[in-house]
Amino acid sequence: MKRISWRLLLITAVLVTAAIYLLPTLRPGTWPHKRINLGLDLQGGMHLLFKVDRDKAVASAVDRTAEDLRAELRRQRVQHDLLEVREGRLIAVELRGQKPIETFQEILDKDFIGLRIVEDRTQDERRSLTLSLPDKEIAHIHQLAVAQALETIRNRIDQFGVSEPDIRRQGDDQILLQLPGVKDQQRAKELIGRTALLEFRLVDETHDLEAALRGEVPAGSEVLYEISRDPQTNRSLKTPHLLKKRAVLTGEYLTDARVQIDSQYNDPYVSIDFDAKGGQIFERVTGENVKKRMAIVLDGNVYSAPVIQERISGGKARITGNFTTEEARDLAIVLRSGALPAPLILEEERSVGPSLGAESIRSGMISMIVGGLLVVVFMPIYYRRAGLIADAALLVNILLIAGGLAAFQATLTMPGIAGIILTIGMAVDANVLIFERIREELTLGKPPRAAVDAGFDRATLTILDANVTTLIAALVLFQFGTGPVKGFAVTLSLGVVASLFTALVLSRAIFEQTLAGRKVEHLSI
Amino acid sequence: MQFIRPDINIDFIGKRRLAYVFSALLLLATVVTLVWHQGPRYGVDFAGGTVIQLKFDRPVSLDAIRAGLSEIGLGQGTVQRFGEHEDNEYLVRSDLAESRDGLAQELARTLDGRTGAVTDVQRIEMVGPQVGKDLQNKALFAIFFSMLFIAIYISGRFEQRWTVAALIAAALIGAVYGLSLFKVGIAWLILAGLIVTLILFWFLELRYAMGAIVALIHDVGITIGVFSLLDKEFTLPIIAALLTIIGYSLNDTIIIFDRIRENLRKNPRNPLETTVNRSVNETLSRTILTSGTTLVVVLALFTLGGGIIHDFAFALLIGILVGTYSSIYVASPILLLWQKRARRT
């Protein structure tokens, strides 16, 4: 008797816990505030896997170093035959004459002591050098690029407004995003993937643009295009600009970016604020280059290249272009959240519209109810009263899985619903094993009470063995699976555990309760 | 109510040679169809590419969809009706393995014009080639490792040889890892792993583990064969289904093994053949009942669960049927193999 009450207590505790955890799902807002999350396939949304192109981050670091070196050489008037970046990671330099070689060596030892010398040949007063970043530095850039990209993406998603996004690093260089419920999927994708490298560059006015377009691009400069759309003719216009490669100022110093409306033409533009240091640089550069042109470049596209009218102080600038308000808003978001340290490559995309998800839930539920009902009806026909016990166990089983999903904040996916349906079939199995065993014992002539005890005792080990193997398969699946498949593994594991509980504890308690204190002649099984 | 009389005694084991031939033929058919189709047909999850699910608000012609697709450069893709006829849903598969900006909008606009219906782009899945390869390897490893862990569990539980089993597993994991450094194809790696596992089980006389694993390979193999024969795609959910089949088929096998173990203890003198056959018969009622209820719910899923889950349920359906058969006719008779060998020597 004492054993039974202990068991009843446990059952009550488990059932009440499961019910409590299920409450918030049925009626939002109630304690304990843990709901069953619906997977992307059920509620619609996006699953995006980006690869951070880390080598590009290294390449731009190498580019910057090369530009710094070029500027230093020019400042100290060191003649050089060649200074170029090769394969995005090597800097090749060639010099002639004793004097330049000596000064160069000084510069190298003083300001560029961190560079690794890959190759160094001196022949007839001619020195050719290949430099690169040290491996440790490259590893650091790689590491930083992914971490920074992750942070930037988080920022952008926050500002875009997605409820419960899941953004995480995967592997060495990948970032996985799960964005449930996103409606404007195209916009979200563009917002995340945009590098948003903002640069202010001086226009190279000492060289000829026409010559550059023919292929004679002077060292330290490049041709970039301004693309504008004429709203009247709906044609896009490509205007080339010859710009210095070196940016005088970048978005790095930006503190804020906001959408504003031009009072004169009613066009939206983005106004940006620099921090103190950025403001100073901006003031100095504009002061030094009055009447020259400066281009605003975003991700390699020129937005505008106005003539500097006067020294600009106060650390403010504006980016114009013919934006729609939405475009301007997104531009402000990406500028505020900072540039991505390296381009992102979209490697995997799965987006599900909300209508499909609702449909999936509906058909999943229907098949669950139909399949479940068939089993529920069948059991009492075959096992009579004992069948009802199996039915009770089955219902409790579903309650436990649902409660478990909520408690662990697991995600219910379409394969997950399939997992629950499958568990219905398998939960019955444990009871079938027990009932068959009890029947066998009864055929051997045992009295009901002894038959039930023997039946449960014998079947317990079998049930355990059989379920542990399913659990192994489910756990492996959880380990290797992604997204929907993981959801399936979770429900399957929960189902196995729940069916162990209902068969071995619940069913037995009901059996013993009906047998307790009475002398039962006949067992309805 | 009873389907199976308690004193039933069907001679399953006596017909095992027939079963061997039958299974061998099925497996051979699997290999033939796989060779014929040049390997399994991988879905976008594994091969890389794009799947687009479209829904129209009224019936449209396939030609109109195709015309619209080729207009935006997706002409090489295949278009297929999906789900129920009155749903007007179609599935487009394309090799396009990179993200294209504004694809959904472009599709909807073009198809609206071509078909005269309102297009709803319900789902777009794009998997890059590298990710596809990763997922493929993950899936293969998942199947391999679940089989391995299960084999260890069985050797431990049924023959109290945990150490031997654990050593085999450690050696295998080490070997597979070592070989993977030489950039051998993962599929070959896993195949080699499985063969070595079977050889080890054979010589160490881990018969229960051997029986279970052979049955699992049999079930998974034949399910793959049926899929290949019907030219169905292998996707991530299908791998999940295969792993579930592994769990399910094992469930069945273990219950019979458990009975064999119990009967061996009760009557150690009886010939193994008789014991095995008796055990299969004693558990027959349960086997049929459980398979029956599981089949019923999976059938409900298959017929009512909707397009996305259709193939998944189909795999389970095949797996449950084959798994039930293999527990009786494949796993159990394998226990007798060693007996023969002992008698001969």
Chai-1 contact restraints between the chains, C-beta under 6 A:
chainA,res_idxA,chainB,res_idxB,connection_type,confidence,min_distance_angstrom,max_distance_angstrom,comment,restraint_id
A,Q186,B,G102,contact,1.0,0.0,6.0,A-B,restraint_1
A,L346,B,S99,contact,1.0,0.0,6.0,A-B,restraint_2
A,E347,B,G128,contact,1.0,0.0,6.0,A-B,restraint_3
A,E347,B,V131,contact,1.0,0.0,6.0,A-B,restraint_4
A,E348,B,V127,contact,1.0,0.0,6.0,A-B,restraint_5
A,E348,B,G128,contact,1.0,0.0,6.0,A-B,restraint_6
A,E348,B,V131,contact,1.0,0.0,6.0,A-B,restraint_7
A,E349,B,S99,contact,1.0,0.0,6.0,A-B,restraint_8
A,E349,B,M126,contact,1.0,0.0,6.0,A-B,restraint_9
A,R350,B,E125,contact,1.0,0.0,6.0,A-B,restraint_10
A,S351,B,I124,contact,1.0,0.0,6.0,A-B,restraint_11
A,V352,B,R123,contact,1.0,0.0,6.0,A-B,restraint_12
A,G353,B,Q122,contact,1.0,0.0,6.0,A-B,restraint_13
A,L356,B,Q122,contact,1.0,0.0,6.0,A-B,restraint_14
A,L356,B,R123,contact,1.0,0.0,6.0,A-B,restraint_15
A,S360,B,G306,contact,1.0,0.0,6.0,A-B,restraint_16
A,S360,B,I308,contact,1.0,0.0,6.0,A-B,restraint_17
A,S363,B,L304,contact,1.0,0.0,6.0,A-B,restraint_18
A,S363,B,G305,contact,1.0,0.0,6.0,A-B,restraint_19
A,S363,B,G306,contact,1.0,0.0,6.0,A-B,restraint_20
A,I366,B,L304,contact,1.0,0.0,6.0,A-B,restraint_21
A,S367,B,A300,contact,1.0,0.0,6.0,A-B,restraint_22
A,S367,B,L301,contact,1.0,0.0,6.0,A-B,restraint_23
A,S367,B,L304,contact,1.0,0.0,6.0,A-B,restraint_24
A,S367,B,G305,contact,1.0,0.0,6.0,A-B,restraint_25
A,V370,B,A300,contact,1.0,0.0,6.0,A-B,restraint_26
A,V370,B,L304,contact,1.0,0.0,6.0,A-B,restraint_27
A,G371,B,V297,contact,1.0,0.0,6.0,A-B,restraint_28
A,G371,B,A300,contact,1.0,0.0,6.0,A-B,restraint_29
A,L374,B,V296,contact,1.0,0.0,6.0,A-B,restraint_30
A,V375,B,T293,contact,1.0,0.0,6.0,A-B,restraint_31
A,Y382,B,M1,contact,1.0,0.0,6.0,A-B,restraint_32
A,M414,B,I308,contact,1.0,0.0,6.0,A-B,restraint_33
A,M414,B,I309,contact,1.0,0.0,6.0,A-B,restraint_34
A,P415,B,P237,contact,1.0,0.0,6.0,A-B,restraint_35
A,P415,B,A240,contact,1.0,0.0,6.0,A-B,restraint_36
A,A418,B,L301,contact,1.0,0.0,6.0,A-B,restraint_37
A,A418,B,I309,contact,1.0,0.0,6.0,A-B,restraint_38
A,A418,B,F312,contact,1.0,0.0,6.0,A-B,restraint_39
A,I421,B,V297,contact,1.0,0.0,6.0,A-B,restraint_40
A,I421,B,L301,contact,1.0,0.0,6.0,A-B,restraint_41
A,I424,B,V297,contact,1.0,0.0,6.0,A-B,restraint_42
A,G425,B,T293,contact,1.0,0.0,6.0,A-B,restraint_43
A,G425,B,T294,contact,1.0,0.0,6.0,A-B,restraint_44
A,G425,B,V297,contact,1.0,0.0,6.0,A-B,restraint_45
A,V428,B,T293,contact,1.0,0.0,6.0,A-B,restraint_46
A,D429,B,T290,contact,1.0,0.0,6.0,A-B,restraint_47
A,V432,B,R286,contact,1.0,0.0,6.0,A-B,restraint_48
A,V432,B,L289,contact,1.0,0.0,6.0,A-B,restraint_49
A,V432,B,T290,contact,1.0,0.0,6.0,A-B,restraint_50
A,L433,B,R286,contact,1.0,0.0,6.0,A-B,restraint_51
A,E436,B,S285,contact,1.0,0.0,6.0,A-B,restraint_52
A,E436,B,R286,contact,1.0,0.0,6.0,A-B,restraint_53
A,T443,B,P6,contact,1.0,0.0,6.0,A-B,restraint_54
A,T462,B,I255,contact,1.0,0.0,6.0,A-B,restraint_55
A,T462,B,D258,contact,1.0,0.0,6.0,A-B,restraint_56
A,D465,B,R157,contact,1.0,0.0,6.0,A-B,restraint_57
A,D465,B,I254,contact,1.0,0.0,6.0,A-B,restraint_58
A,A466,B,N251,contact,1.0,0.0,6.0,A-B,restraint_59
A,A466,B,I254,contact,1.0,0.0,6.0,A-B,restraint_60
A,A466,B,I255,contact,1.0,0.0,6.0,A-B,restraint_61
A,T469,B,I150,contact,1.0,0.0,6.0,A-B,restraint_62
A,T469,B,L250,contact,1.0,0.0,6.0,A-B,restraint_63
A,T470,B,G247,contact,1.0,0.0,6.0,A-B,restraint_64
A,T470,B,N251,contact,1.0,0.0,6.0,A-B,restraint_65
A,I472,B,F149,contact,1.0,0.0,6.0,A-B,restraint_66
A,I472,B,I150,contact,1.0,0.0,6.0,A-B,restraint_67
A,A473,B,S146,contact,1.0,0.0,6.0,A-B,restraint_68
A,A473,B,L243,contact,1.0,0.0,6.0,A-B,restraint_69
A,A473,B,I246,contact,1.0,0.0,6.0,A-B,restraint_70
A,A473,B,G247,contact,1.0,0.0,6.0,A-B,restraint_71
A,V476,B,A142,contact,1.0,0.0,6.0,A-B,restraint_72
A,V476,B,F145,contact,1.0,0.0,6.0,A-B,restraint_73
A,V476,B,S146,contact,1.0,0.0,6.0,A-B,restraint_74
A,L477,B,L243,contact,1.0,0.0,6.0,A-B,restraint_75
A,F480,B,K138,contact,1.0,0.0,6.0,A-B,restraint_76
A,F480,B,A142,contact,1.0,0.0,6.0,A-B,restraint_77
A,V485,B,L236,contact,1.0,0.0,6.0,A-B,restraint_78
A,V485,B,A240,contact,1.0,0.0,6.0,A-B,restraint_79
A,F488,B,A240,contact,1.0,0.0,6.0,A-B,restraint_80
